[in-house]
Structures are given as C-alpha cells and as structure tokens.
Amino acid sequence: MRAGEELTGDVPPTRAPDGRIASLDLIRGIAILGILAVNIAGFAGPMDATVSPAWNGAPSPADETSFLATFIVFEGKMRGLLSLLFGASMVLLVESAEARGRSGDIAQLRRLIWLAVIGYLHFVVLWWGDILFAYAFAGFFALLLRHLPVKIMLPLALFAFAIWHGGGMAGSTNAVLADLRYSAGASPPSEASRIAQERKAVQISADTELRREKGSWSELAAYKLTEQTRFPIVGALMGMGETLPMMLIGMVLYRNGFFTGGWPRRRTMLLAGGTLIFGLAGTLALAAMAQASSYAPATMSAIIVYWAAVPHLAMTLGYAALLTAVARRLSGGRLARRIEAVGRMALSNYLGCSLVFTGVFYGWGMDMIGQVPTRWHFIFVLTGWIAMLTWSQWWQARLGQGPVERLWRNLAKTGN
C-alpha cells in the first residue's frame, strides 16, 4: 500500500519466490513459542493456575513476579496473534485454492471440519486447554463473512469485540469490587462470608481436578467423554467475542497488505509504537488491580476474559506490526529461520507441547502436577522453546511438512 492509499482498500499480496510469506511464518512461530509460556501453568497445575498464582494459597514474591511477567508479556497476546493469523491464512488458502480452479470455500470448510475433529480429540486424549476446536468453530463464521468489504468487516469486528467485552466488564464489576473490598478488609460480614465460601469451593474444585489428573490416562479420558462432553463447545462459545473479531481483523490486515509489505514502514512502526504503549499501560493497570484483589478467582477471570480485552488487542496489533516491520530484515538469519520453521509447523508444535508436558506433569507420566512452583515454570518453557527451535528446522530439512500438518492436509483433501 502506498502512503496515500486508504486503509480500507484491498491490496494484492506480495510473496517470496517460494510462495511463503515470511512475516506470517515468523509471527506464527513467535506466537507458538509464546503460548507455551501461558499454557505451562495449565500443564503444571489445575485450570485455576492459568488465571491466578494464588490458586493454592498466597504466592511467594518470586511466584507472583513470574506470573505477572507472563501476564504482561504473553497472556492474551499470543492467542491474539494466532487468531489474527488464522483469519489471514483463511483468505490466503481460499485464494490459493481458487487459483488452482477449486472452490476456496469448500476447501476451507473441509479444513475447518477436520480441525474441529483434531481439536476435540486433543481435548479428550491430552489436555483440557485446547484452542483448535474454538478456532474451527469461529472459523465457520469467519468463512461466512469473508466476502464482506473491508470497510464493513473492520467496523463490524471492532463493534462485536467492544459489545462482547464491554458487556462482560459491566456484568463482572460488582464481583470485582467485592473482591477488592474483601482484600482490603472492608467487606460487610455477609459479603465476607459469601466470598470466603466461594473461594473454599474453588479450592475444593481445584483439588478434585488435580486428583483426576494424577490418575490414569484412561480414567481421565473417560471422565471427559462422559462428564465434560460439552466443554470444548462451551469454551468456543464463551470465546467467540474475542476469536471471531480477531480473525476478521486478520482478514482485513491481510487484504490491506499489512503482512506482505504493502504498508509503508513508517506507518507500521507508528502502529507498533502507539498500540504497544497504550496496551502496556492498560495491562500494567490491570496487573495492579489483580494484586490489589490478592488474585481473587472472580477478579482474575474477569480481568483475563473481559477487562484486559482492549489492552490485549492493542498489544497484539503492536506485536504483529513490530514483527512485520522487522521480518524482511531478519529473514535469512539463523534464529529467524528457526522461528519461521516453528511457525510452519505450528499445529505439530502446539500438539507436541501438549503430549510432552502432560507426560511430564500428569499422573500417567512423571506425576509432577501441582508440585512445581510458578517461579520454576520458566525452566520448562525454555526447554520447550529449545526443542521446538531445534526439531522444527531439522524435520523440515529432511521430511518437509510437519506430521500433523500433513495429516490435516490429507484428511481435508479426502473426497476431492
């Protein structure tokens, strides 16, 4: 896009000679590496450990610092990057199919159906924190909306994002204020009693979950199939207000040449600087609110799901802009090639992390769940990063496409 062109105009993408878009691979690789920093708490502890360092009592200063670092740098932003790229990749894949004389919509629909199957199996077989089913679910709606003009799609995405999260903020305000009063010792007796009982129930639920995850693989899988059958569906519905708008924004950015060198570097860097400063300020304010509530379960859930939505969106766009601006300069470098390889094998790496780390922490593996303090999570994250940066490039140099990517592609081609 030239400096004088409107943001709402479609710009044909420019690609490298091999057809790959380096910025997409680089950003996807960063997102997959970063999402492990968020997910490790869910592998190492119960669900509540992903939203609060106080799930098992007051955290130590080191545990609190580790949690806040993850919250500020990674939480919501890596998921946001993947959502943006999912939307951009949908348009890219549809265009690719249509260039070969196939129906792009049908080809993408097949991919979404099989991604939903893979995601649901991931939930049952390995880990409750699957996002693949949610992406496939939101992707169906993004596919229906992909023909909208950019000048309609972008306002629609932002409006839906604002309404969804604004409503959630309004609905959770009373609970957040109650938690802040309780933490400050200013709650009325009846409110204090209610909050104490609620937190006791949360702890009991976390302990029950840990006992299940310390059991056998077959028992846990059976429990999910019989007692939590709708868990991925409920999660997908609850996350629609974030995932679908982010996908639509990703489609807009792709069509405007954002990922493919169509924006002037100055504009890209201005977007990066402005959104990162704004998003970081909001995130730090919410971190302070979390501390003031003593990381109360209700407040932390409200912050992560609703209150941090705008800062997350801002920092997601800032990360994407910054990485896009530097992608061409980094392309060809040793580290950049390894990160791009991680991005090209995003699905295999994402599922591989679930396989490895449930094996490390769950009862059917090394049975370390609930025993590793938050401050030591970085050791597992660094190990996972090194492994992904090593094996992804090695695999592609010898075998090409990632194993799960190849399976997904072959399943989606079935019947063609």
C-alpha positions as CSV (number, residue, x, y, z in Angstrom):
1,M,0.0,0.0,0.0
2,R,1.3,3.4,-0.9
3,A,1.4,6.2,1.6
4,G,-1.7,7.9,0.1
5,E,-3.9,4.9,-0.2
6,E,-6.9,4.4,2.1
7,L,-6.6,1.8,4.9
8,T,-9.9,0.3,3.7
9,G,-8.6,-0.6,0.2
10,D,-7.7,-4.2,-0.8
11,V,-4.0,-4.6,-1.8
12,P,-2.7,-7.6,-3.7
13,P,-0.2,-9.6,-1.6
14,T,3.5,-9.7,-2.5
15,R,5.1,-13.1,-1.8
16,A,8.6,-14.5,-1.7
17,P,9.7,-16.6,-4.8
18,D,8.8,-19.8,-2.9
19,G,5.3,-18.6,-2.2
20,R,5.8,-18.3,1.5
21,I,5.0,-15.1,3.4
22,A,7.9,-14.7,5.8
23,S,6.1,-12.4,8.1
24,L,3.3,-14.9,8.7
25,D,5.7,-17.7,9.4
26,L,7.8,-15.5,11.8
27,I,4.7,-14.2,13.7
28,R,3.2,-17.6,13.9
29,G,6.4,-19.0,15.2
30,I,6.7,-16.3,17.9
31,A,3.1,-17.0,18.9
32,I,3.5,-20.7,19.3
33,L,6.7,-20.2,21.4
34,G,4.9,-17.6,23.5
35,I,1.7,-19.5,24.0
36,L,3.8,-22.2,25.8
37,A,4.7,-19.6,28.4
38,V,1.0,-19.2,29.1
39,N,-0.1,-22.8,28.8
40,I,2.7,-24.2,31.1
41,A,0.7,-23.2,34.2
42,G,-2.2,-25.3,32.9
43,F,0.0,-28.3,32.3
44,A,1.7,-27.9,35.7
45,G,-1.5,-27.3,37.8
46,P,-5.3,-27.2,37.7
47,M,-7.3,-24.8,35.4
48,D,-7.2,-22.1,38.1
49,A,-3.4,-22.0,37.9
50,T,-3.7,-20.4,34.5
51,V,-5.5,-17.3,35.9
52,S,-4.1,-16.9,39.3
53,P,-0.8,-17.6,41.2
54,A,-2.9,-17.8,44.4
55,W,-4.8,-21.0,43.4
56,N,-3.1,-22.9,46.2
57,G,-2.6,-20.1,48.8
58,A,-0.8,-16.8,48.9
59,P,2.1,-16.9,46.3
60,S,5.7,-16.2,47.1
61,P,7.2,-12.9,45.7
62,A,9.1,-15.0,43.1
63,D,5.9,-16.8,42.1
64,E,4.0,-13.6,41.9
65,T,6.7,-11.9,39.8
66,S,6.8,-14.9,37.4
67,F,3.0,-14.9,37.0
68,L,2.9,-11.1,36.4
69,A,5.7,-11.3,33.8
70,T,3.7,-13.9,31.9
71,F,0.5,-11.9,32.2
72,I,2.1,-8.7,31.0
73,V,4.2,-10.1,28.1
74,F,2.3,-13.1,26.8
75,E,-1.2,-13.6,28.2
76,G,-3.9,-12.9,25.6
77,K,-1.3,-11.5,23.1
78,M,-0.1,-14.9,21.8
79,R,-3.6,-16.2,21.5
80,G,-4.5,-12.9,19.7
81,L,-1.6,-13.3,17.2
82,L,-2.8,-16.8,16.4
83,S,-6.3,-15.5,15.8
84,L,-5.1,-12.8,13.5
85,L,-3.0,-15.2,11.5
86,F,-5.8,-17.7,11.4
87,G,-8.0,-15.2,9.7
88,A,-5.2,-14.0,7.3
89,S,-4.4,-17.7,6.5
90,M,-8.0,-18.4,5.7
91,V,-8.0,-15.8,3.0
92,L,-4.6,-16.9,1.7
93,L,-5.7,-20.6,1.5
94,V,-9.0,-19.7,-0.2
95,E,-7.1,-17.6,-2.8
96,S,-4.7,-20.5,-3.3
97,A,-7.5,-23.0,-3.9
98,E,-9.3,-20.7,-6.3
99,A,-6.1,-20.1,-8.2
100,R,-6.0,-23.9,-8.8
101,G,-9.6,-23.9,-10.1
102,R,-11.1,-25.3,-6.9
103,S,-13.8,-23.9,-4.6
104,G,-11.9,-22.0,-2.0
105,D,-14.9,-22.0,0.4
106,I,-15.3,-25.8,0.2
107,A,-11.6,-26.4,0.6
108,Q,-11.5,-24.2,3.7
109,L,-14.7,-25.8,5.1
110,R,-13.1,-29.2,4.9
111,R,-10.1,-27.9,6.8
112,L,-12.2,-26.4,9.5
113,I,-14.2,-29.6,10.0
114,W,-11.1,-31.7,10.4
115,L,-9.5,-29.1,12.6
116,A,-12.6,-29.3,14.9
117,V,-12.1,-33.1,15.0
118,I,-8.4,-32.8,15.8
119,G,-9.2,-30.2,18.5
120,Y,-11.8,-32.3,20.2
121,L,-9.5,-35.3,20.2
122,H,-6.8,-33.2,21.6
123,F,-9.1,-32.2,24.5
124,V,-10.1,-35.8,25.2
125,V,-6.8,-37.5,24.7
126,L,-4.4,-35.0,26.1
127,W,-5.4,-31.6,27.6
128,W,-8.4,-29.6,28.6
129,G,-6.9,-26.3,27.3
130,D,-7.4,-27.0,23.6
131,I,-7.9,-23.9,21.3
132,L,-8.2,-25.7,18.0
133,F,-11.9,-26.6,18.4
134,A,-12.6,-22.9,19.2
135,Y,-10.7,-21.7,16.2
136,A,-12.5,-24.1,13.9
137,F,-15.9,-23.1,15.4
138,A,-15.2,-19.3,15.0
139,G,-13.7,-20.1,11.6
140,F,-17.0,-21.3,10.2
141,F,-18.5,-17.8,10.9
142,A,-15.4,-16.0,9.6
143,L,-15.7,-18.0,6.4
144,L,-19.3,-16.9,6.0
145,L,-18.3,-13.2,6.5
146,R,-15.1,-13.3,4.4
147,H,-16.8,-11.7,1.3
148,L,-17.7,-8.6,3.2
149,P,-15.9,-5.4,2.0
150,V,-13.1,-4.3,4.3
151,K,-14.9,-1.1,5.1
152,I,-17.7,-3.1,6.6
153,M,-15.7,-6.0,8.0
154,L,-13.4,-3.9,10.2
155,P,-16.1,-1.8,11.9
156,L,-18.2,-5.0,12.4
157,A,-15.3,-6.8,14.1
158,L,-14.5,-3.9,16.4
159,F,-18.1,-3.3,17.3
160,A,-18.7,-7.0,18.1
161,F,-15.4,-7.0,20.1
162,A,-16.4,-3.9,22.1
163,I,-20.0,-5.0,22.8
164,W,-19.0,-8.5,23.9
165,H,-16.3,-7.4,26.3
166,G,-18.0,-4.2,27.4
167,G,-21.0,-6.3,28.5
168,G,-18.7,-8.7,30.3
169,M,-17.0,-5.9,32.1
170,A,-20.3,-4.4,33.2
171,G,-21.5,-7.8,34.4
172,S,-18.4,-8.5,36.4
173,T,-17.9,-5.1,38.1
174,N,-19.8,-6.0,41.3
175,A,-17.8,-9.1,41.8
176,V,-14.5,-7.3,41.2
177,L,-15.4,-4.5,43.6
178,A,-16.5,-7.1,46.2
179,D,-13.1,-8.9,45.9
180,L,-11.2,-5.6,46.3
181,R,-13.2,-4.8,49.5
182,Y,-12.5,-8.3,50.8
183,S,-8.8,-8.0,50.1
184,A,-8.8,-4.6,51.9
185,G,-10.7,-6.0,54.9
186,A,-13.6,-3.7,54.2
187,S,-16.3,-6.2,53.3
188,P,-19.6,-6.3,55.2
189,P,-19.9,-9.5,57.3
190,S,-22.4,-11.2,54.9
191,E,-20.3,-10.4,51.9
192,A,-17.1,-11.6,53.5
193,S,-18.8,-14.9,54.5
194,R,-20.1,-15.4,50.9
195,I,-16.7,-14.7,49.3
196,A,-14.9,-17.0,51.8
197,Q,-17.3,-19.8,51.0
198,E,-16.9,-19.2,47.2
199,R,-13.1,-19.4,47.5
200,K,-13.3,-22.5,49.5
201,A,-15.4,-24.1,46.8
202,V,-12.9,-23.0,44.2
203,Q,-10.1,-24.7,46.2
204,I,-12.1,-27.9,46.6
205,S,-12.8,-27.9,42.8
206,A,-9.0,-27.4,42.1
207,D,-8.1,-30.3,44.4
208,T,-10.7,-32.6,42.8
209,E,-9.3,-31.7,39.4
210,L,-5.8,-32.5,40.5
211,R,-6.8,-35.9,41.8
212,R,-8.3,-36.7,38.4
213,E,-5.2,-35.6,36.5
214,K,-3.0,-37.6,38.8
215,G,-5.0,-40.7,37.9
216,S,-4.7,-43.0,34.9
217,W,-5.0,-41.7,31.3
218,S,-8.0,-44.0,30.6
219,E,-9.9,-42.7,33.6
220,L,-9.3,-39.1,32.7
221,A,-10.3,-39.6,29.1
222,A,-13.4,-41.4,30.1
223,Y,-14.3,-38.6,32.5
224,K,-14.0,-36.1,29.7
225,L,-16.1,-38.1,27.4
226,T,-18.9,-38.7,29.9
227,E,-18.9,-35.7,32.2
228,Q,-17.3,-32.9,30.2
229,T,-18.6,-33.7,26.7
230,R,-19.6,-30.1,26.0
231,F,-16.5,-28.5,27.5
232,P,-14.9,-27.5,24.1
233,I,-18.2,-26.3,22.8
234,V,-18.9,-24.1,25.8
235,G,-15.3,-22.8,25.6
236,A,-15.7,-22.0,21.9
237,L,-19.0,-20.1,22.6
238,M,-17.5,-18.2,25.5
239,G,-14.5,-17.1,23.4
240,M,-16.4,-16.1,20.3
241,G,-16.4,-12.5,21.2
242,E,-12.6,-12.5,21.0
243,T,-11.7,-15.1,18.5
244,L,-14.1,-14.2,15.6
245,P,-13.4,-10.4,15.7
246,M,-9.7,-11.1,15.8
247,M,-10.0,-13.4,12.8
248,L,-11.9,-10.8,10.9
249,I,-9.3,-8.2,11.8
250,G,-6.6,-10.6,10.5
251,M,-8.5,-10.9,7.2
252,V,-8.6,-7.1,6.9
253,L,-4.9,-6.8,7.6
254,Y,-4.0,-9.4,5.0
255,R,-6.2,-7.9,2.4
256,N,-4.7,-4.5,3.0
257,G,-1.2,-5.8,2.6
258,F,-0.2,-5.4,6.2
259,F,1.6,-8.8,6.4
260,T,3.0,-8.7,2.9
261,G,4.9,-5.4,2.7
262,G,2.1,-3.3,1.4
263,W,2.2,-0.7,4.3
264,P,4.9,1.9,4.5
265,R,7.4,1.1,7.2
266,R,6.7,4.4,9.0
267,R,3.0,3.6,9.3
268,T,3.7,0.1,10.5
269,M,6.2,1.4,13.2
270,L,3.8,4.1,14.3
271,L,1.1,1.5,14.8
272,A,3.5,-0.7,16.7
273,G,4.7,2.1,19.0
274,G,1.2,3.5,19.7
275,T,-0.5,0.2,20.3
276,L,2.3,-1.2,22.5
277,I,2.5,1.9,24.7
278,F,-1.3,2.0,25.1
279,G,-1.7,-1.7,25.6
280,L,1.2,-1.9,28.1
281,A,-0.2,0.9,30.2
282,G,-3.6,-0.8,30.4
283,T,-2.0,-4.2,31.2
284,L,0.1,-2.7,34.0
285,A,-3.0,-1.0,35.4
286,L,-4.9,-4.4,35.4
287,A,-1.8,-6.1,37.0
288,A,-2.1,-3.6,39.8
289,M,-5.8,-4.3,40.2
290,A,-5.0,-8.1,40.3
291,Q,-2.5,-7.5,43.0
292,A,-5.0,-5.4,45.0
293,S,-7.6,-8.2,44.9
294,S,-4.9,-10.7,46.1
295,Y,-5.5,-12.5,42.8
296,A,-9.1,-13.4,43.7
297,P,-10.6,-16.1,41.4
298,A,-13.6,-14.0,40.3
299,T,-11.5,-10.9,39.6
300,M,-8.8,-12.8,37.7
301,S,-11.3,-14.5,35.5
302,A,-13.0,-11.1,34.8
303,I,-9.6,-9.5,34.0
304,I,-8.4,-12.1,31.7
305,V,-11.7,-12.7,29.9
306,Y,-13.1,-9.2,29.7
307,W,-11.2,-6.3,31.3
308,A,-7.9,-7.0,29.5
309,A,-9.5,-7.4,26.1
310,V,-8.6,-3.9,24.8
311,P,-5.1,-3.9,26.1
312,H,-4.7,-7.4,24.7
313,L,-5.9,-6.3,21.3
314,A,-3.7,-3.3,21.3
315,M,-0.5,-5.2,22.2
316,T,-1.4,-8.0,19.8
317,L,-1.6,-5.4,17.0
318,G,1.6,-3.9,18.3
319,Y,3.5,-7.2,18.3
320,A,2.2,-8.0,14.8
321,A,3.2,-4.6,13.4
322,L,6.7,-4.8,15.0
323,L,7.3,-8.3,13.8
324,T,6.1,-7.4,10.3
325,A,8.3,-4.4,10.2
326,V,11.4,-6.4,11.0
327,A,10.5,-9.6,9.2
328,R,12.4,-8.8,6.0
329,R,15.5,-7.6,7.8
330,L,15.6,-10.7,10.0
331,S,14.7,-13.1,7.1
332,G,17.6,-15.3,6.3
333,G,19.2,-15.0,9.8
334,R,19.8,-18.3,11.6
335,L,17.4,-17.6,14.5
336,A,14.7,-16.2,12.2
337,R,14.9,-19.3,10.0
338,R,14.4,-21.5,13.1
339,I,11.4,-19.4,14.3
340,E,9.9,-19.5,10.8
341,A,10.2,-23.3,10.9
342,V,8.3,-23.4,14.2
343,G,5.6,-21.3,12.5
344,R,5.4,-23.6,9.5
345,M,4.8,-26.5,11.9
346,A,2.6,-24.6,14.3
347,L,0.0,-27.4,14.7
348,S,2.6,-30.1,15.2
349,N,4.4,-28.0,17.8
350,Y,1.2,-27.0,19.6
351,L,0.0,-30.6,19.9
352,G,3.6,-31.8,20.6
353,C,3.8,-29.5,23.6
354,S,0.6,-31.0,25.0
355,L,1.9,-34.5,24.5
356,V,5.3,-33.8,26.1
357,F,4.1,-31.7,29.1
358,T,1.1,-33.7,30.0
359,G,3.5,-36.6,30.0
360,V,5.8,-34.6,32.3
361,F,3.1,-33.4,34.7
362,Y,0.1,-35.8,34.6
363,G,-0.3,-39.0,36.7
364,W,0.1,-41.3,33.7
365,G,3.5,-39.7,33.1
366,M,6.0,-38.3,35.6
367,D,3.2,-37.2,38.0
368,M,4.6,-33.7,38.8
369,I,1.3,-31.9,38.6
370,G,0.6,-29.4,41.4
371,Q,4.2,-29.7,42.7
372,V,6.2,-27.2,40.6
373,P,6.0,-23.6,41.8
374,T,5.2,-20.9,39.3
375,R,8.7,-19.4,39.6
376,W,10.2,-22.6,38.1
377,H,7.9,-22.8,35.1
378,F,10.4,-20.9,33.0
379,I,12.8,-23.9,33.0
380,F,10.1,-26.0,31.2
381,V,9.3,-23.1,28.9
382,L,12.9,-22.6,27.9
383,T,13.4,-26.3,27.4
384,G,10.3,-26.4,25.2
385,W,11.5,-23.4,23.1
386,I,14.9,-25.0,22.5
387,A,13.2,-28.3,21.5
388,M,10.8,-26.6,19.0
389,L,13.5,-24.4,17.5
390,T,15.7,-27.4,17.0
391,W,13.3,-30.2,15.8
392,S,11.2,-28.0,13.5
393,Q,14.0,-27.0,11.3
394,W,15.5,-30.5,11.4
395,W,12.2,-32.1,10.4
396,Q,11.5,-29.7,7.6
397,A,15.0,-30.1,6.1
398,R,14.5,-33.9,5.9
399,L,10.8,-34.6,5.7
400,G,9.2,-31.3,4.6
401,Q,5.7,-30.5,6.0
402,G,5.1,-31.2,9.7
403,P,3.5,-34.5,10.6
404,V,0.2,-33.1,11.9
405,E,0.0,-30.5,9.1
406,R,0.5,-33.3,6.5
407,L,-2.3,-35.4,8.2
408,W,-4.6,-32.4,8.3
409,R,-4.0,-31.6,4.7
410,N,-4.6,-35.2,3.6
411,L,-7.8,-35.5,5.6
412,A,-9.1,-32.3,4.2
413,K,-8.4,-33.5,0.6
414,T,-10.3,-36.7,1.2
415,G,-13.2,-36.9,-1.2
416,N,-11.9,-34.3,-3.7
